[in-house]
Amino acid sequence: MLPTILFFPNTRTPIPPLDPDVADLAPADNGLTVYDEQHAVTYMRMLDADAEGADWREVARIVLHIDPEREPDRARQGFRQPSCPRQMDEQVWLPALAPVRLASR
């Protein structure tokens, strides 16, 4: 069975999954990847948590679905991955987040 793909109203822009699992190592491309587009909501949640000063262990547990007690190295690495928007150029990740932010208004 194929996964259901939802689109923003009156567009052909797919809505990214709201709470996807993350890979142990995200792609390290300089540009926006399919993985980045699929994890736009995850990136927004990480940015929000970072802006609020949330503990990285809490972010790993809630946003990345990684238990920092059982897998501290994996949790820490997931939080610090280079594809995380905190470390990417704004012009690269902002287009992926724009449709999500517009839909949430």
C-alpha angles and dihedrals in degrees: 000000000000119000117256112251117204122203133205110259115278093002141089090229111120119228109238118237112274099222111012125171114250129233119244088243121022120211112280097211118141092230134055113289133198086253090056091050091049091049098044091116091049090052091050091050090050091050091049092048091048091049089052092049094243118177111261090231091058091048091049092051099044105029104027097033092230120133106227091198094057098032108023096160094048091046093050092046092048090053093049100041114143092235090062107115092236086071100036128087110267091233091060102051102027094077090056092051098043097080091047093051092047092051092051093058 
